[in-house]
Amino acid sequence: MEIMATNDLIFTEDFCHYHQIEPTLMFSLHESGLIELTEIENKTYIHEEQLPQLEQLVHFHELGINVEGMETITHLLHRINEMHREMCLLSNKLSTLIDMHGHQ
């Protein structure tokens, strides 16, 4: 089955059917702030750019992780990514300083 997208929106019922999950999971994820849902003419949609995050959350659900656990994991992954970016920035600054002192 192919998920039908209108512009950049995907009908949540199609996503749920494709991934064999209950729509209540989508609403729980939305209520917890993990995903954004858009309602148009009494139909609920997700934005296409959320697919990687949402598919990861569905995988967590399949592993038996509840929504609170998903919130914690998502927060920790976000912090790890922030720390990785900061380490890269600091590494680049250090390399620049070493290059500047090495060429004097």
Secondary structure by P-SEA (a helix, b strand, c coil): cbbbbccccccaaaaaaaacccaaaaaaaaaaccbbbbbcccbbbbbccaaaaaaaaaaaaaacccaaaaaaaaaaaaaaaaaaaaaaaaaaaaaaaaaaaaac
